Amino acid sequence: MSGRIAFQGELGAYSHQACAQARPDFTPVPCQTFEDVVEMTRSGAVDLGVLAVENSTYGRVADVHSLLPKAGLHIVDEAFVRVHVNLLGVKGAKLDNVTEAHGHVVILPQCAGFLKDHGIKGKVSSDNARAAREVAEAGDKTRAALASELAAKIYGLDVLARHIEDHKNNTTRFLVMAREADHSRRAERMITTFTFRVRNIPAALYKAMGGFATNGVNMTKLESYMVGGTFTATEFYADIEGHPEDANVKLALEELAYFTTKVKILGVYPSDRVRG
């Protein structure tokens, strides 16, 4: 099967790498924003969309969790991408030539030690792949980009230093989104993602969570975010291990429904092998 898959960023971005990893036969389609990814997927301009949701070093990606419930899309897969930061320079450049390195504001702190040790000044770019493209266009040996090896291949740059990130386990989790839900059991280990809003009664959240504990369902993520910009309405986003048809998961979700005013399943999909 082949098709088109949208991602946020330029060709060579880590999101592009996630597309290649999750759907190697699909044609990647770059988008400027997460909202553009959602709209292109929802409209049918592309078959699938990929969204970054969290990073092992910097936590969740801003706004994505609040975007997912209203996107009108369904999670059909997850992909964990190991974020290797590389110093990319123009052809013929050497590490000693580089005086400044361009990268996204999130990437720069991830390799601060390397930059300091080599006397290289970090410069903020809106996108790592864009930084690679602009370095290639400038043709200046003193300028380098902090990006993936995929970006080096796309823009014809040399890898001057590999894997320069300070945290050697830096990983980003991506979700693959589709217009149609697929709740079939496609693997032995499944993940179910849903949102819910608790009833306005004492200890509602505690009671809602009790069903997962008593039924032996492992909850791997629970986060809250405000709804409509108010402090009175809070929605929760959760990931659990298991499929809604599993006896213990079914019981836990039934108990959850009793203490909530709204439960919405966003996706049921195979657990990525990176989870262990």
N, C-alpha and C positions, 0 to 999 in steps of 0.2 A: 504494500500500500504506500502511496506517495501523495503529497498534497503541499499546502503552504502553511507555514507556522510563523506567527508574529512574535516579536520580542521587543523590549524597550532598550534603546541604545543603537549604536552603529554596528556595522559588520565588524566582527573581531571582538565585540564586547563579551563579557563573561556570560551574559544572557544568550548570546549567539552560541557560545560553547554548550550551554544547557540544551539548546535546541538540537545541536548536532549529537549530543549524548542521548537525549530522550527520543528523538525522531530523526535518525540519520538519513532517511530517505526523503525527508521533507525539504522543501525550499524555504530558507529563512527569509523573513520579511522584517526589516528594521522599522521601528516606530519611535517617535519622539518621546511619548509619555506612556505611563501605564494605562491611562484612560484610552489612549489611541489603540493599544493592544486589545483592550476589552471591546471597543467599538468595532474594530475590524473583524474580530472573531464573532461578535454578536450579529453583525450585518451579513456575514457569509463571504466577506472579501478574502478571508483566510479560513482554513479548516480548524486550526488550533491556535491557542495563544499560550505564551509562557510568562509567568510572573514570578519575580523574586520575592520571597516572603520573610526570610530571616537569615541572619549570618551568625556563625558560631562565636565571632568576636564582638560584633556590634549590635546583636539582638535583632528585633523585627525591623522590617523595612517600613518606613513611615507611610501611613495611609492605606496600605494594601489590604489589611484586615478589614477595614471599614468599607473598602471598595468591593471586596468579594461578594458580600451578601446581596448587594443591589446590582451586581453585574449581569444577572440573568444567565450565568454560565455555570458549568459543573466541572469539578475537579475530576480528572480521569487518570492522572498519574502524578508522581513526584520525582524529582531528580536532585541529587546532591552533587554540587560541583566543587571540587577542590580548587580554591583560589590561589593559584601560583602567580606571584607578581614578578615580572621580568623587566629589566632595563633594556629598552629598545632604542637603537640609534641608526642613523643613516649608513649606507654602505661605506665601508672603509673607516668608520669612526672607531675609536678605542675608548675604553673606560676612562682613561686619563684625560680625554678631550672634553668630557661632559662636565658642564658647570650648573646646568639646571635640568630638572626632570618634571615633566608634566603628567598629572593624573587627577582622578576624581578626588574630591575632598575626603572621601572615606578611605581611599587607597593610600594616600600620602602618609597618614600615621602608621599604617601597617608595615611600612618599610623605613621608618624614621631612623632606626639604628644604622642601616646600610647607608642612607643618604648622608648622615652626620659623619660617619667614618670616612667617607670619600669626598667630603667637602662639596656636596651637591645640594643646591637649593631647590626645594620643592615648589612647584607652581600649580595652582588649581586649574583644572579643566572640567568642563561639564560632563565629560564622558571619557573613559580610558581609551576606547577605540578611536574616538575623535582626536584625542591627544596623539595617538600613533599616526593617524592620517595627516594631521597638521605638521608633525615632525618630518614626515616623509616629504610633504610639499615644500617645507622650508629649506631642506637640504643643508642644514647647519649642523656641523659635527659637535657643537657645544650643547645642543639641545637633544634631550632624550624623552621617551615616553615610558610610563609605568603601565604595562598592559600584558595581555596573554600572548603566548607563542602563536596562537591563531591570528592575532592582529599583526604580528611580525610577518607572517606568510602573506597575508592579504595586502599589506602596504609595502612589501619589499624592504623591510628593515632587518638589521642584524641584531641578534640577541647578544648584548654586551655583558649581561650578568643574569643568571637564571635563579629563580626561586629565592628572591631577596627579602621576602616577607619575614617579619619578626616572629610571628606566631605560626608555627609549622603545621598546625591542624586547622587552619582557617578554611571554613567551608560555608557555602551558601546553598540554601534550600530553595528550589523552584517548584512551582505547581504548573501542571499542564491543564489548560482549560478548554472545554468543548461546549458546543451548543446543546448537545444531547447528553443526558446522564447515562452512565454505564455502571450499574450496581451489581453486575455479575461477579461471581467469585473467580477472579482471574489468577489467583495465587493462594497459597496456603495461608500466608500472613497478609492481612488486609488492614487498611487504615480507614476510619470513618471520621469525616470532618463535619462539624455542625455549629450553628450558632443558636443561642437561646436567651430569653429574657425571663428573669425570675419574677414570681408574684410578689406583691408588696405585703409580705407577712414576715414576722420575726424569724431570723435564721433560715430564710428561704434558700440561700445559696448552699449553706451547710447541709440542709436536708436534701437538696437536689443532687448534691455530690455523693450523698450517702449510698445511693443505689449502685454507683459504680464500685465503691469499696466493698459492699456486702456481696456483690455478684462477681467479684474478682476481675473487674475490667480495668486495665491499665490506661490511665489518662496521661498522655505524653505532653499535652499542652493545654493550658487554660489561661486566656487573656481577656481583659475587659477593655471596652472602649465606649465613649459617650455617644449617644444617639441624638442627632439633631442639634448638637452644640449645647445641650443642657446638662445640668448636674443631676437631674432627677431620673433620667432614663439611661440605664446602662445595659449594654448587650455583651454577652460573653461568647468567645470563640474557642472551640475545643477540638482537639484531636484525640481519638482513642484507638487502641489496638483492637481489631476485630471487625466483623461484618454484622450489619443490623439483623441478619437472620440467625446469628449465633444465639443460642438460648440465653446465655448470660448477658449479652449485649441487649437483646430484646427486652429482658426484664429491667435492665438499668435504664433504658430509654423510656419505658413505660412509667417508671418511678419518677424520672426527670420531668415527664409531661405533667405529672400531678402538681409539681411545685413551680411550673413555668406558665407564662402566658403565650409563649411562642417558641417553637423549635423548628429549625430549618436545616435539613441535611444538604451540605454543599458538595459533598463527593464521597464516594466509596471506591477505593483504589488500592493497588498492590503496594505493600511496604517496600521501599527501596532497600536493596541489600546493604547499603551503607549504614543503615540503622543497626545492623548486627544481628 
